[in-house]
Amino acid sequence: MRKRVVITGLGAMTPIGNDVPTFWDALLAGRSGGALITAYDASDQAVQIAAEVKGFDPVAHLDRRLIKRTDRFTQLVLVAADEAIADSGLAFDQNGNNRDVGVIVGTGIGGIGTL
């Protein structure tokens, strides 16, 4: 028997918006997330433009100990997943409905900072 999948909530941490409304508005307006690289000194590189997530402050969303133990990629995923869960309106209980929930993450090179 095939199970149905329903998208109940969305979350986004992207180069054009750090939440779904901002992302969607920028997407519809045709804005690009590309800009000069700020995550590291790229002055000696042939390419100095990238689409980085901008303006993300993990301290505003996560516990300081968790921030120290996780890659920036993981922090972005956690915040986007929290947004998706809040957007869904789902209430998790001890009866096991939390086992029927999943999160799909799309990334280019998640975790490269740790590697």
Order of alpha helices (4+ residues) and beta strands (2+ residues): alpha-beta-beta-alpha-alpha
